[in-house]
Amino acid sequence: MEDQLSFLHIAVLVCMCVLFVSFFATLYATFLVITRTEALANQAEERLLSWGERAGRANSRFGRFLIADEFRSLRRLYFGAWIATIGSFGLSLLLLFIAERS
C-alpha cells in the first residue's frame, strides 16, 4: 500500500511538471500564432476603418491560420500544446483523486 501511494505521488508530481511545461508551451504557441498571422496588428490602411471592419479583417487573418498550408507546423504546435495542457491537467486530477481514495 505504501509503495502504491509513493508511486501515485510521484506520478502526480510528474503530471504537474508536464502541466507546468505544457502551459507555458501553450502560451508560447499562442504568441507565435498571433505574431505570425498578424491577427492583432492594425495595418496602416486599416486605421481609418471602423472597429467592426478592423475586427473582421483580423478574424480573416486568423482564419487563414486554420486553413493555409504554410501554417501546418504551427497548427500542430498550437493544438498539440493545448491537448497536452488539458490532458496533463485531467490526468493529474484523476491521479490525485485516486491517491485520495486509496
C-alpha positions as CSV (number, residue, x, y, z in Angstrom):
1,M,0.0,0.0,0.0
2,E,2.8,2.4,0.8
3,D,4.6,1.6,-2.5
4,Q,1.4,2.4,-4.3
5,L,1.0,5.7,-2.6
6,S,4.6,6.7,-3.3
7,F,4.2,5.7,-6.9
8,L,0.9,7.8,-7.2
9,H,2.6,10.8,-5.6
10,I,5.5,10.6,-8.0
11,A,3.1,10.2,-10.9
12,V,1.1,13.3,-9.7
13,L,4.3,15.3,-9.4
14,V,5.4,14.3,-12.9
15,C,1.9,15.3,-14.3
16,M,2.2,18.6,-12.5
17,C,5.6,19.2,-14.1
18,V,4.2,18.3,-17.5
19,L,1.3,20.6,-16.9
20,F,3.6,23.5,-16.0
21,V,5.8,23.0,-19.1
22,S,2.8,22.5,-21.4
23,F,1.0,25.5,-20.1
24,F,4.0,27.8,-21.0
25,A,4.3,26.0,-24.3
26,T,0.7,26.8,-25.0
27,L,1.3,30.5,-24.1
28,Y,4.3,30.5,-26.4
29,A,2.4,28.8,-29.2
30,T,-0.4,31.4,-28.9
31,F,2.1,34.2,-29.0
32,L,3.6,32.6,-32.2
33,V,0.2,32.4,-33.8
34,I,-0.7,36.0,-33.0
35,T,2.7,37.3,-34.3
36,R,2.9,35.1,-37.5
37,T,-0.6,35.7,-38.6
38,E,-0.6,39.4,-37.5
39,A,-4.1,38.8,-36.2
40,L,-3.9,41.7,-33.7
41,A,-1.8,44.0,-35.8
42,N,-3.5,47.1,-37.3
43,Q,-2.2,47.7,-40.8
44,A,-1.7,51.4,-41.8
45,E,-4.6,51.3,-44.3
46,E,-6.9,49.8,-41.6
47,R,-6.6,52.7,-39.1
48,L,-9.3,54.7,-40.9
49,L,-11.8,51.8,-40.9
50,S,-14.4,51.3,-38.2
51,W,-13.9,48.9,-35.3
52,G,-16.1,46.2,-36.9
53,E,-14.2,46.3,-40.1
54,R,-10.8,46.0,-38.4
55,A,-12.1,43.1,-36.3
56,G,-13.4,41.4,-39.4
57,R,-10.1,41.7,-41.1
58,A,-8.2,40.4,-38.1
59,N,-10.6,37.5,-37.9
60,S,-10.0,36.6,-41.5
61,R,-6.2,36.7,-40.9
62,F,-6.6,34.3,-38.1
63,G,-9.0,32.1,-40.2
64,R,-6.1,31.8,-42.7
65,F,-4.1,30.2,-39.9
66,L,-6.7,27.4,-39.7
67,I,-6.7,26.8,-43.4
68,A,-3.4,27.7,-45.1
69,D,-0.7,25.0,-45.7
70,E,2.0,27.4,-44.7
71,F,0.9,27.3,-41.1
72,R,0.6,23.5,-40.9
73,S,3.5,23.0,-38.4
74,L,2.3,26.0,-36.4
75,R,-1.2,24.4,-36.2
76,R,0.3,21.2,-35.0
77,L,2.3,23.0,-32.3
78,Y,-0.7,25.1,-31.2
79,F,-3.2,22.3,-30.9
80,G,-0.7,19.8,-29.6
81,A,0.2,22.3,-26.8
82,W,-3.5,22.7,-25.9
83,I,-4.1,18.9,-25.9
84,A,-1.0,18.4,-23.7
85,T,-2.1,21.0,-21.3
86,I,-5.7,19.7,-21.0
87,G,-4.6,16.1,-20.9
88,S,-1.9,16.6,-18.2
89,F,-4.4,18.6,-16.1
90,G,-7.0,15.9,-16.4
91,L,-4.6,13.1,-15.7
92,S,-3.2,14.9,-12.6
93,L,-6.7,15.4,-11.3
94,L,-7.5,11.7,-11.9
95,L,-4.3,10.6,-10.1
96,L,-5.0,13.0,-7.2
97,F,-8.5,11.6,-6.9
98,I,-7.1,8.0,-6.9
99,A,-4.4,8.9,-4.4
100,E,-7.0,10.4,-2.0
101,R,-9.3,7.4,-2.3
102,S,-6.6,4.8,-1.5
